[in-house]
Amino acid sequence: MTLSPRAKTELGTPVPTRRLPRYGFHTHNEQLNGRLAMLGFIALVAVEYKLGHGLLIW
């Protein structure tokens, strides 16, 4: 574990900083996923507009 320079209690005892896990929900991953979902949705709307009907027709 690494110690940050500010990670000290009032008594002067160093407090270890926690390392983030390499899995799970992270801000960067969630932003990337959201942006790709928005691009996919816009692409779907553009294709449906170009075809003149929805893609899920029977």
Buried (B, 14 or more C-beta within 10 A) or exposed (E): EEEEEEEEEEEEEEEEEEEEEEEEEEEEEEEEEEEEEEEEEEEEEEEEEEEEEEEEEE
